Amino acid sequence: MAVSSIKSKILIFAVLATLIPSAGLGLLSFWQNETMIADNVTHQLRVLAGDTRRELEFWLKERVDGLRTLSNSNTVINGIAQHNDTADGDNALQMLPHYLRLVEQKLDALLQLTVLDASGKQVASSAQTGAVVSLSAPWPEDAATKGVVIDAPHWDSSAHTATFSLAVPVLSLDDKIIGALVAVVDLNSVAPTLKHRSDISAGYVVLMDRAGRPLLDTLARSSELSPLESRTVQRLIQHQGQPIVYERPLTGEVLGLADTAGTLPLLVVAERDRDEIYQAWTAFRNLFLSLLGGLTLLVALIGWGMGRSIVTPLERLTGAADRVAAGDLEIALPVTRRDEIGRLTRVFNQMTEHLRHSHAQVEAANQALQQQNQLLERLSITDNLTGLYNRKKLDDILTDQLARYERHRHPFAVLLLDIDHFKALNDSYGHLAGDEVLKSVAHILTQSIRSVDYAARYGGEEFVIVLPETNTATARDLAERICGAIRDKCCQFEGQSLAVTLSIGVAGIRDSDKNIEAIIARADEVLYAAKHAGRNRVHCAL
Ligand SMILES: Nc1nc2c(ncn2[C@@H]2O[C@H](COP(=O)(O)OP(=O)(O)OP(=O)(O)O)[C@@H](O)[C@H]2O)c(=O)[nH]1
């Protein structure tokens, strides 16, 4: 189907008229929806990250408060004092490990409790294995200014969880730092709280160290999650509070937003799976695209049908017009529609009918003219009285025969016939009788010759017969037969038999005959001789 055809144009218009507004509005709407979804998700992730930070702060504060309370216990203070030899008896020091184990079991989230003296040397620990806990060098200053020293959480592969150290100073009764109480805290113990927070929000939280290593994840995948690429961690830190899209190993594409964890040197990342965020949007988009495709197909079909309903009758009209142009006027198209095309078909039929009518009139006029022409032509070459060829036509016939003879040596012969004593006949019976005799002679001449021969009235009571392809002897035989037939059959007038005879001069063509007058002259010569010899006879030029 050519693009320039009406059918294609209607089809293209219908498809574009459907696609452009639908797709335009659809895209605008999807773009708005996508923006709204992105805004909503950003807001939710910010809320989730903020809630997580607050929960962590609260959870940490509880742990610190518990540790502080413990650091004020007499057992701990006395234990350190005995360790420093500033108190009597060694009962408190001996009881301290046992006391720490008891407390560790009672306090949630503690993996180990250790008491250090002011120089950082271990006094006692709840650990059975004698694991050593140390604090960073400026801890007494930190403890004095902040009241607590917190190490960066890290993944403890032996404990299969993320842990961090929490240290509070142990003060003597006169408020001097005599040591520190250090707890190894299981970060995973905050997971239920964070999970609850995640569950009521649409998303999940991953706590990561600054290197991007996941330490806790509310979907409980921490041990499975691989660290994020450092580039991604940098982006998260740089665009803190802003959502970014990145690939999380084993999980796929996620939308994540980073926040600080407050006191804990951690990165809180609130995440949602990108597929899940746009699941409904994608499903709706696919439904829209399917509907749009279906609608476009339907419109294309309707457009094609409409184009066909216009073009098919137009093609029929064009075909009919072609036939009319070729001269076929016997066409009448069926008018089945009431629209413009139906009207056009009706007008076409009327036009064809009109043409047919005019054509018939022209045909009739032509025929009449042709008949007139034929009549005129016949009249111009025939003699009125006898119906034989006239003198003018005779000249043409003889000229033609002479040319054929000169070109192809086709012989021909000429008979010059003259009614005997015709004047006397006219005088005796009247001019009308003479006319009847002329007609009777002409009739007998016509009957006597072949269809290829010519009989003409030469003038008055003289006739000429031209015999193509005939030699002089054959011509003479015919002349004799004609002579006899005239003598025997001619002629009746008003009940009387008129005695009519002919004298005939016969001449065959010769090379010396350079014109038609020459052969006529020779025939006339022998005719004259026949007359003088007594008439009613044939003389032949030798
Ligand atoms: N009825 C009638 N007579 C005609 C016609 N044309 C010529 N004639 C007459 O034919 C006659 C010819 O006469 P002539 O030439 O003397 O010849 P003829 O009387 O036949 O004598 P020969 O030829 O010598 O036998 C004349 O009287 C003409 O008037 C015609 O159309 N009708």
The ligand as an ORCA input file, in Angstrom:
! r2SCAN-3c Opt
* xyz 0 1
  N     -35.094      8.509    -75.843
  C     -33.869      8.959    -75.770
  N     -33.193      9.289    -76.837
  C     -31.931      9.721    -76.804
  C     -31.274      9.843    -75.592
  N     -29.975     10.304    -75.809
  C     -29.862     10.426    -77.145
  N     -31.050     10.083    -77.770
  C     -31.306     10.077    -79.155
  O     -30.573      9.085    -79.828
  C     -30.486      9.421    -81.160
  C     -29.188      9.049    -81.750
  O     -29.282      9.064    -83.115
  P     -28.101      8.909    -84.061
  O     -26.833      9.461    -83.493
  O     -28.412      9.546    -85.312
  O     -27.924      7.410    -84.321
  P     -28.940      6.292    -84.892
  O     -30.195      6.878    -85.197
  O     -29.002      5.239    -83.875
  O     -28.194      5.833    -86.096
  P     -27.100      4.803    -86.166
  O     -26.308      4.893    -84.844
  O     -26.268      5.146    -87.285
  O     -27.776      3.483    -86.280
  C     -30.813     10.910    -81.231
  O     -32.057     11.101    -81.853
  C     -30.924     11.347    -79.789
  O     -31.939     12.331    -79.635
  C     -31.971      9.523    -74.419
  O     -31.473      9.603    -73.303
  N     -33.244      9.085    -74.577
*
